[in-house]
Each structure stands twice: as structure tokens, then as C-alpha cells.
Amino acid sequence: MVKKYAYDSTQQSGFTLIDLSIAIAIIGILAVIAMLQYQVYLGKAQAGRVINELGQLRLNVEECLQMGMTTVGSGSTECNPHAPASNLLVGNSQTGETLPVGMGVAQVTSPLTISTNITGILSTKAMPALSGTKVIWSRANDGSWQCISNIEAKYLPEYCQRNENI
């Protein structure tokens, strides 16, 4: 009679060290790829946030130009662009407001002209690839606005042109 539970030397159970090593290597490669993609995503999000915050100031600047207010300030005859404080920007308030610690605002060319610029310099609180870079919304004589920046192109939206010489 043959034993039912005899040891079979050809039967294998569990994983070998090579199987586990290959699985760990694949997981490691996927983690590196995911981390790199996350960094690009974070850079796009931060750059997009700053570009949009500065872009919203264009309407206020246009209104001031139409009303003949050319000096940036908080007086009744001065233009207050209502630049919101941001932890991603450096720059003091141009209207005399006290900003919270670690916050900055965009800078508007003063006096305002038909070729005014709205400039934002990214702070060290932005990811390292963006820290110290600039975003500029520049007004042309015909009233149109253009976004230019020295941020790497992979972080910029399509409507914002890269210019490393700003």
C-alpha cells in the first residue's frame, strides 16, 4: 500500500529568494516612476496656482487704467489691485497692508501704463525647481495680456510662454 502523504521532492511551496527579489525590484521601479510623476504634478499645480492668482489681477489693473488711476496705492485716487497674499510668492504689499509672516504678493508696475506688468516671484515654499522663478503677465499696447515665465516648460500651461531671460 502506498502512503497517501508521502513527501514528493519535486513539489515546491512558497517563493524563492529570486522571486522575492524580482518582486521588490519591480515595486521599487514603479515607486520611482510614481514619485517623479508626482513631482511634475506638484510643480504644475503650484505654477498654475501662481499664474492664475496673478492673472486675476488683470481685471483690477484694467479697471484702474480705465479710471485714470496710475499710481499703485490704497488712497482714493490710487489703484489698489487687491493682490492676495500667497505663501508661494515673495514681495511686499504695494498698498501699505501688513502681510502675514511668510506671505508675499504680486508686484504691479507703478505707475500703471498701457504696457504694465504684473510680476510674481516664487518663494522657497514652492518646490525647489520653482523657487526663485518668475511669472509675468505683461499688457500690450492693444490691451491684450501675455503670460511669460522662466519656469521649466513642463510645469507651465500651454498659454504661458517660457522665456529664460526674464
C-alpha positions in Angstrom: 0.0 0.0 0.0 1.2 3.5 -1.0 1.2 6.2 1.7 -1.1 9.0 0.9 1.0 11.7 2.3 4.5 10.7 1.1 7.0 13.5 0.6 7.4 14.4 -3.1 10.8 16.0 -3.8 9.5 17.6 -7.0 6.8 19.6 -5.3 7.6 23.2 -4.5 6.0 25.5 -2.0 6.5 29.2 -1.3 8.6 31.8 -3.1 12.3 31.5 -3.7 14.7 34.4 -2.9 15.0 35.2 -6.6 11.1 35.5 -6.9 11.0 37.9 -3.9 14.0 40.0 -5.2 12.3 40.4 -8.6 9.0 41.5 -7.0 10.8 44.0 -4.8 12.8 45.4 -7.8 9.6 45.9 -9.8 7.9 47.6 -6.8 10.9 49.8 -6.4 10.9 50.9 -10.1 7.2 51.6 -10.0 7.7 53.7 -6.9 10.5 55.8 -8.5 8.3 56.4 -11.6 5.3 57.4 -9.4 7.5 59.8 -7.3 8.8 61.5 -10.5 5.3 61.9 -11.9 4.1 63.3 -8.5 6.9 65.9 -8.6 5.8 67.0 -12.1 2.2 67.1 -11.0 3.1 69.2 -7.9 5.1 71.6 -10.0 2.3 72.0 -12.5 -0.2 72.6 -9.6 2.0 75.3 -7.9 2.9 77.0 -11.2 -0.8 77.0 -12.3 -1.9 78.4 -8.9 0.6 81.4 -9.1 -0.2 82.1 -12.8 -4.0 82.1 -12.1 -3.6 84.3 -8.9 -1.6 86.8 -10.9 -4.0 86.6 -13.9 -6.9 87.5 -11.7 -5.2 90.9 -11.0 -5.5 91.8 -14.7 -9.1 92.9 -14.3 -8.3 95.2 -11.4 -5.4 96.8 -13.4 -7.7 97.3 -16.4 -10.3 99.0 -14.3 -7.7 101.3 -12.8 -6.4 102.2 -16.2 -9.9 103.0 -17.5 -10.5 105.2 -14.4 -7.2 107.1 -14.9 -5.6 105.8 -11.7 -1.9 105.2 -12.5 -0.3 105.2 -9.0 -0.5 101.9 -7.1 -1.6 102.5 -3.5 -4.6 102.5 -1.2 -5.7 106.1 -1.5 -9.0 107.2 -3.1 -7.2 108.4 -6.2 -4.8 105.4 -6.3 -5.1 102.0 -7.8 -5.5 99.1 -5.4 -5.0 95.9 -7.4 -6.2 93.9 -4.4 -3.3 91.4 -4.7 -4.0 88.4 -2.4 -1.3 87.3 -0.1 0.2 83.9 -1.0 2.7 81.6 0.6 4.2 80.8 -2.8 5.2 84.4 -3.5 7.7 86.9 -2.2 7.1 90.7 -2.3 5.9 93.4 0.0 2.5 95.0 -0.2 2.4 98.0 -2.6 -0.7 99.4 -0.8 0.8 99.5 2.8 -1.1 96.5 4.0 0.6 94.3 6.6 1.1 90.8 5.3 1.1 87.7 7.4 4.6 86.2 8.1 5.8 84.1 5.2 3.4 85.6 2.7 4.0 87.7 -0.3 2.1 89.5 -3.1 2.5 90.1 -6.8 4.1 93.3 -7.8 2.3 95.6 -10.3 4.3 98.1 -12.3 3.8 101.6 -10.8 2.9 103.9 -12.4 0.4 102.0 -14.4 0.9 102.4 -18.2 -0.6 100.8 -21.2 2.3 98.3 -21.0 2.0 97.4 -17.4 3.4 94.2 -15.9 2.1 92.0 -13.0 5.1 90.1 -11.6 5.3 87.2 -9.2 8.5 85.7 -7.8 8.1 82.3 -6.3 9.3 81.8 -2.8 11.2 79.0 -1.2 7.9 77.4 -0.1 7.3 76.3 -3.7 9.0 73.1 -4.8 12.8 73.6 -5.3 12.5 73.5 -9.2 10.2 76.6 -9.0 11.8 78.6 -6.1 13.1 82.0 -7.3 11.5 81.8 -10.7 9.2 84.5 -12.1 5.8 84.7 -13.7 4.9 87.9 -15.5 1.5 88.9 -17.0 2.5 91.6 -19.5 0.0 94.0 -21.0 0.5 95.0 -24.7 -0.4 98.4 -26.1 -3.6 97.0 -27.7 -4.9 95.8 -24.3 -4.1 92.1 -24.7 -2.2 90.2 -21.9 0.5 87.6 -22.3 1.9 85.3 -19.7 5.7 84.7 -19.7 7.8 82.8 -17.2 11.2 81.3 -16.7 9.7 78.2 -15.1 10.6 75.0 -16.9 8.2 74.4 -19.8 7.0 71.0 -18.4 5.4 72.9 -15.4 3.7 75.6 -17.5 0.2 75.6 -19.0 0.1 76.0 -22.8 -1.0 79.6 -22.7 2.1 80.7 -20.7 5.3 81.0 -22.7 8.7 80.1 -21.4 11.4 82.8 -21.5 14.5 82.0 -19.5 15.8 85.6 -19.9 13.3 87.3 -17.6 
